[in-house]
Amino acid sequence: MSILEDLYYGKWSERIKPKNPEFELTHQKISASMETLKARLPEQDYKLIEELSDLNDVLISILSASDYISGYKTGVLMMLEIFDGKNYRN
């Protein structure tokens, strides 16, 4: 993994819980919905939903890491442009 990926995945520092108040509320809603589905659906159907949720988590993680790395790269390019006056776009 690259240094930025290690940094993103918390291998360079402790994981920080988001301070956004919507985070905990959304997490609670997801948990409640999953419990409702677990109670209403046959076990096989619920397992399929769990698999879908897990795959969605992986996809979100991949996209988040990519955006995180892209943001750092953009920041570095801005610093280079500021310090040497060259245009680093494209």
KOLLOMI-57032 format. One line per field, with one value per residue: x negated, y negated, z negated of N, C-alpha, C in turn; residue number from 1. Coordinates in steps of 0.1 Angstrom, whole numbers, plus 5000, padded with zeros to 4 digits. Last residue first. Layout:
N
n_east <- (X/...)
n_north <- (Y/...)
n_up <- (Z/...)
ca_east <- (X/...)
ca_north <- (Y/...)
ca_up <- (Z/...)
c_east <- (X/...)
c_north <- (Y/...)
c_up <- (Z/...)
num <- (NUM/...)
end
This chain:
90
n_east <- (5032/5017/4996/4978/4954/4947/4935/4954/4979/4975/4971/4996/5012/5002/5010/5038/5041/5032/5053/5075/5068/5070/5098/5108/5099/5112/5139/5139/5134/5156/5178/5172/5175/5202/5214/5208/5224/5249/5250/5249/5273/5291/5286/5295/5323/5329/5324/5343/5370/5377/5382/5359/5342/5354/5350/5322/5318/5330/5313/5289/5296/5301/5276/5262/5275/5267/5239/5238/5249/5229/5196/5172/5161/5133/5102/5077/5043/5020/5012/5033/5057/5062/5048/5021/5020/5025/5002/4982/4997/4992)
n_north <- (4807/4782/4768/4740/4725/4713/4726/4724/4729/4754/4769/4767/4779/4805/4812/4812/4833/4854/4853/4860/4885/4898/4895/4909/4935/4940/4939/4961/4982/4978/4984/5011/5022/5016/5032/5057/5056/5055/5080/5096/5089/5098/5125/5130/5126/5149/5169/5164/5143/5111/5098/5096/5084/5059/5049/5047/5029/5006/5002/4996/4973/4956/4954/4941/4917/4908/4906/4887/4862/4849/4854/4864/4897/4910/4920/4943/4932/4935/4951/4967/4957/4956/4932/4941/4961/4944/4928/4948/4977/5012)
n_up <- (5157/5137/5129/5138/5116/5092/5070/5049/5061/5073/5050/5038/5057/5055/5029/5033/5051/5034/5014/5031/5039/5014/5010/5032/5026/5001/5011/5028/5009/4991/5008/5014/4988/4984/5004/4993/4970/4982/4994/4972/4960/4980/4977/4952/4956/4971/4952/4932/4942/4925/4900/4885/4903/4907/4881/4881/4901/4889/4868/4882/4895/4873/4862/4882/4882/4857/4860/4881/4875/4861/4868/4860/4866/4847/4860/4853/4849/4877/4897/4905/4914/4941/4948/4944/4964/4986/4985/4989/5005/5000)
ca_east <- (5030/5030/4995/4992/4958/4954/4927/4940/4977/4979/4960/4984/5014/5000/4995/5031/5044/5025/5039/5074/5069/5057/5088/5111/5095/5098/5134/5142/5125/5143/5177/5172/5162/5192/5215/5202/5209/5244/5251/5238/5261/5290/5283/5281/5315/5330/5316/5328/5364/5373/5393/5371/5338/5354/5364/5329/5313/5336/5327/5290/5292/5312/5287/5258/5276/5281/5245/5231/5257/5240/5208/5179/5166/5148/5110/5090/5056/5026/5003/5021/5054/5067/5062/5027/5018/5035/5015/4982/4990/5000)
ca_north <- (4816/4788/4783/4746/4733/4705/4723/4722/4717/4742/4768/4761/4765/4798/4811/4802/4819/4851/4850/4847/4875/4897/4890/4895/4929/4939/4929/4948/4980/4977/4970/5001/5023/5011/5018/5053/5058/5044/5067/5097/5087/5084/5119/5132/5117/5135/5169/5163/5156/5119/5100/5102/5097/5069/5051/5056/5042/5012/5005/5008/4985/4959/4960/4955/4925/4909/4915/4899/4871/4855/4850/4855/4885/4911/4909/4940/4938/4929/4941/4974/4956/4967/4933/4930/4964/4955/4922/4940/4964/5000)
ca_up <- (5169/5143/5128/5138/5128/5102/5082/5046/5053/5081/5060/5031/5054/5068/5033/5023/5055/5046/5011/5024/5049/5021/5000/5031/5038/5002/5001/5033/5020/4986/5002/5024/4995/4975/5004/5006/4969/4973/5002/4982/4953/4976/4990/4954/4948/4977/4965/4929/4940/4937/4910/4879/4898/4918/4886/4871/4903/4902/4865/4873/4903/4883/4854/4878/4894/4860/4850/4882/4883/4853/4874/4851/4871/4850/4853/4860/4844/4865/4892/4901/4900/4934/4949/4936/4950/4983/4984/4977/5006/5000)
c_east <- (5016/5026/5008/4991/4972/4957/4934/4932/4962/4976/4963/4973/5002/5003/4993/5017/5038/5028/5030/5060/5068/5057/5074/5101/5097/5093/5119/5137/5127/5133/5162/5171/5161/5178/5205/5203/5202/5229/5246/5238/5249/5277/5282/5277/5300/5322/5317/5320/5349/5369/5390/5381/5350/5351/5364/5343/5320/5331/5333/5304/5294/5309/5298/5269/5272/5283/5260/5238/5251/5249/5220/5192/5174/5153/5125/5098/5068/5038/5008/5010/5042/5063/5068/5042/5024/5033/5026/4996/4990/4991)
c_north <- (4819/4796/4790/4761/4738/4712/4716/4719/4714/4729/4755/4760/4759/4783/4803/4801/4809/4837/4846/4843/4861/4886/4888/4888/4913/4932/4928/4937/4966/4975/4968/4987/5012/5011/5011/5038/5053/5044/5055/5084/5087/5080/5104/5125/5118/5125/5155/5161/5154/5133/5110/5106/5104/5083/5061/5059/5052/5026/5011/5012/4997/4972/4964/4962/4940/4919/4918/4910/4885/4864/4856/4850/4877/4897/4910/4929/4934/4936/4934/4964/4963/4968/4944/4930/4953/4959/4932/4934/4958/4988)
c_up <- (5171/5155/5132/5139/5126/5114/5093/5059/5052/5074/5069/5041/5047/5066/5045/5026/5046/5051/5023/5019/5042/5031/5006/5021/5037/5014/5001/5023/5026/4998/4997/5019/5006/4981/4995/5008/4982/4972/4994/4990/4963/4969/4988/4968/4950/4969/4972/4942/4939/4933/4921/4889/4892/4913/4897/4876/4893/4904/4878/4870/4894/4891/4863/4871/4891/4872/4853/4873/4884/4862/4866/4856/4860/4855/4857/4852/4852/4860/4880/4896/4895/4919/4940/4936/4941/4968/4980/4975/4992/5000)
num <- (90/89/88/87/86/85/84/83/82/81/80/79/78/77/76/75/74/73/72/71/70/69/68/67/66/65/64/63/62/61/60/59/58/57/56/55/54/53/52/51/50/49/48/47/46/45/44/43/42/41/40/39/38/37/36/35/34/33/32/31/30/29/28/27/26/25/24/23/22/21/20/19/18/17/16/15/14/13/12/11/10/9/8/7/6/5/4/3/2/1)
end
